[in-house]
Amino acid sequence: MVKEWVERMPPKRRWEIHLLLISVPLLLALCGYHPSGEAVHLIPGKLTQLPTFLAAHLVIWASCLGLGFLISEVTDSELHLPHASWAKTIAFGLLWSVVIRISLLPVALLASTLIGAQGLQAFSERMSEVLNLENLAGRPLQTLVIYGTLAVMAGFLEELWRAGFLAGLQRLFPRAFASRAGTFAMIVATAVFFGLGHLYQGGMGVAVTFMLGVGLGSILVWRRSYWEAAIAHTAFDAVSFALAYHLASRSLLPG
């Protein structure tokens, strides 16, 4: 019955529903929703909390992405899933992560200058709360497992969302993708939505996430590789988590 209902649906309507469904996780984040019921998006402070945290997020993401992809019947090539060589894909993914981080340095320095010391302190406190640094300080092994798992989850799920979102935009607005300028505009629009989905990180967090989204979206579209983007995203998050933990441990631990 469901299959027949979907087949009778006009293609444009399918892709509109596709975009709406796969956007639900980011819309929930934008509204401040968290599966645990917390107002702030806290990373688990204990290893025992990780399975529940993962299950809640995976159910939401898998349900929304799976249903959206099922209705639109998006193809592997539209999601840029095919790849030639795993060795090259992994190498390029790690390389792009470094390139994006270096590219973000001038932006981060400019933002730091604009918001001043007080703004930087507020951002630091916000991220410390989001990453649960106070509870994890002094527990490197647990932190490695928690942060490593979440970096992989965020990298691969969020890039699958980005691939699906851009595929939907391309189906609904094909003329926009007929030129490089139009394609880049769609990448930027997707990055804006992605950045707003991280509003809980504060203004600077949104700005950095937006720039990250522009870089990852460019990899997806012009490298035609979901895997390179996902690996780059995972590596970027993993290094960011490690740096944040290292700095927090130095300031939060005695001595």
C-alpha positions in Angstrom: 0.0 0.0 0.0 2.8 2.4 1.0 4.7 1.6 -2.2 1.7 2.2 -4.4 1.0 5.5 -2.6 4.6 6.6 -3.2 4.6 5.5 -6.9 1.5 7.6 -7.5 3.2 10.7 -6.1 4.6 13.2 -8.6 8.4 13.2 -8.6 8.6 16.8 -7.4 6.5 16.0 -4.4 8.7 13.0 -3.6 11.8 15.2 -3.5 10.1 17.8 -1.4 9.1 15.2 1.2 12.6 13.8 0.9 14.1 17.2 1.9 11.7 17.7 4.7 12.2 14.3 6.2 16.0 14.3 6.1 16.0 17.8 7.6 14.2 16.7 10.8 17.3 15.9 12.9 18.8 19.4 12.2 15.4 21.1 12.7 15.2 19.4 16.1 18.7 20.5 16.9 17.8 24.1 15.8 14.8 24.0 18.2 17.0 22.9 21.0 15.7 19.3 21.2 17.9 16.6 22.6 16.9 12.9 22.8 18.0 12.8 26.5 15.7 15.7 27.3 18.5 18.1 28.1 18.3 21.7 27.0 22.0 21.7 26.1 23.5 19.1 23.8 25.8 17.3 26.2 28.1 14.5 25.2 27.9 11.6 27.6 30.1 12.1 30.6 30.4 8.4 31.3 31.0 5.4 29.1 27.9 3.7 30.4 25.8 6.5 29.0 27.2 6.1 25.5 24.9 3.2 24.3 21.7 5.1 25.2 23.0 8.3 23.7 24.0 6.5 20.4 20.7 4.6 20.2 18.6 7.7 20.6 20.5 9.6 17.9 20.8 6.7 15.5 17.0 6.0 15.7 16.2 9.6 14.7 18.8 9.8 12.0 18.2 6.4 10.5 14.4 6.8 10.5 14.5 10.3 8.9 17.2 9.6 6.3 15.9 6.1 5.5 12.3 7.2 5.0 13.4 10.2 3.0 15.6 8.1 0.7 13.0 5.5 0.3 10.4 8.0 -0.8 12.6 9.8 -3.3 14.4 6.7 -4.5 17.7 8.6 -4.5 20.4 6.6 -6.2 23.9 5.8 -5.0 25.4 8.0 -7.7 23.3 11.0 -6.6 24.6 10.5 -3.0 28.1 10.1 -4.5 28.6 6.7 -2.8 30.6 4.9 -5.6 34.4 5.1 -5.0 37.4 3.8 -6.9 40.0 2.8 -4.3 39.7 2.7 -0.5 43.3 3.7 -0.1 43.0 6.8 -2.2 39.6 7.7 -0.7 41.0 7.5 2.9 44.1 9.4 2.0 42.2 12.2 0.2 39.7 12.3 3.1 42.5 12.9 5.6 44.1 15.4 3.3 40.9 17.4 2.9 40.6 17.5 6.7 44.0 19.2 7.0 43.2 21.6 4.1 39.9 22.6 5.7 41.5 23.2 9.1 44.2 25.3 7.7 41.7 27.3 5.6 39.6 27.9 8.8 42.5 29.4 10.7 42.2 32.9 9.2 38.5 32.8 9.8 38.9 31.7 13.4 41.5 34.4 14.0 39.3 37.1 12.5 36.3 35.9 14.5 38.4 35.9 17.7 39.4 39.5 17.1 35.8 40.6 16.4 34.3 39.0 19.5 37.2 39.9 21.8 38.4 38.1 25.0 34.9 38.1 26.6 33.4 36.5 23.6 36.1 33.9 23.4 35.6 33.1 27.1 31.9 32.6 26.6 32.5 30.4 23.6 35.0 28.3 25.5 32.6 27.9 28.4 29.8 26.9 26.0 31.9 24.3 24.2 33.2 23.0 27.5 29.6 22.3 28.6 28.6 20.9 25.2 31.5 18.5 25.2 31.1 17.6 28.9 34.8 18.4 29.4 34.5 18.9 33.2 33.2 15.4 33.7 35.6 13.7 31.3 38.8 15.5 32.4 41.3 13.0 33.8 39.7 10.0 32.1 41.6 9.8 28.8 40.6 6.2 27.8 36.9 6.8 28.3 37.2 10.1 26.5 39.0 8.4 23.6 36.1 5.9 23.2 33.3 8.4 23.6 34.8 11.2 21.4 36.1 8.7 18.8 32.6 7.1 18.5 30.8 10.4 18.3 33.3 11.8 15.7 32.6 8.8 13.4 28.8 9.0 14.0 28.7 12.8 13.3 31.1 12.5 10.3 29.3 9.8 8.5 25.7 10.6 9.3 25.9 14.4 8.8 27.7 13.9 5.4 25.0 11.4 4.4 22.5 14.1 5.2 24.5 16.7 3.2 24.7 14.4 0.2 20.9 13.7 0.4 20.1 17.4 0.9 22.2 18.5 -2.1 20.7 15.7 -4.2 17.3 17.0 -3.3 18.2 20.5 -4.2 19.6 19.4 -7.5 16.4 17.6 -8.4 14.2 20.5 -7.4 16.4 23.3 -8.8 18.4 21.8 -11.7 19.0 25.2 -13.3 20.9 26.3 -10.2 23.4 23.5 -10.7 23.9 24.3 -14.4 26.7 26.7 -13.5 29.6 26.7 -11.0 28.2 29.9 -9.3 24.8 28.3 -8.9 26.2 25.1 -7.6 28.3 27.0 -5.1 25.3 28.9 -4.0 23.5 25.7 -3.2 26.5 24.4 -1.3 26.5 27.7 0.7 22.7 27.4 1.3 23.2 23.9 2.6 26.1 25.0 4.8 23.9 27.8 6.3 21.3 25.3 7.3 24.0 23.0 8.7 25.5 25.8 10.7 22.1 26.8 12.2 21.6 23.2 13.2 24.6 23.8 15.6 23.1 27.0 17.1 23.5 25.4 20.6 27.3 26.0 20.2 26.8 29.8 20.1 27.5 32.3 17.3 31.2 31.4 16.8 30.3 27.7 16.7 27.7 28.4 14.0 30.2 30.4 12.0 32.9 27.7 12.1 30.4 24.9 11.4 29.1 26.9 8.4 32.6 27.3 7.0 33.2 23.6 7.6 30.0 22.9 5.7 31.1 24.9 2.7 34.3 22.9 2.5 32.7 19.5 3.0 29.9 20.4 0.5 32.5 21.3 -2.1 34.2 18.0 -1.6 30.9 16.2 -2.1 30.0 18.0 -5.3 33.2 18.5 -7.1 35.1 15.4 -5.9 31.8 13.4 -6.2 32.7 11.5 -3.1 30.6 11.0 0.0 33.3 8.9 1.6 36.0 11.6 1.3 33.7 14.1 2.8 32.7 11.8 5.7 36.3 10.8 6.4 37.4 14.5 6.4 34.5 15.4 8.7 35.3 12.6 11.1 39.0 13.5 11.2 38.2 17.2 11.7 35.9 16.4 14.6 38.3 13.9 16.2 41.2 16.4 16.2 38.9 19.2 17.5 37.7 17.0 20.3 41.2 15.9 21.2 42.5 19.5 21.3 39.5 20.7 23.4 40.1 17.8 25.8 43.8 18.5 26.1 43.3 22.2 26.8 40.5 21.4 29.3 42.6 18.8 31.1 45.4 21.3 31.6 43.0 23.9 33.1 40.6 21.6 35.0 43.0 19.1 36.6 45.1 20.1 39.7 48.8 20.7 39.2 
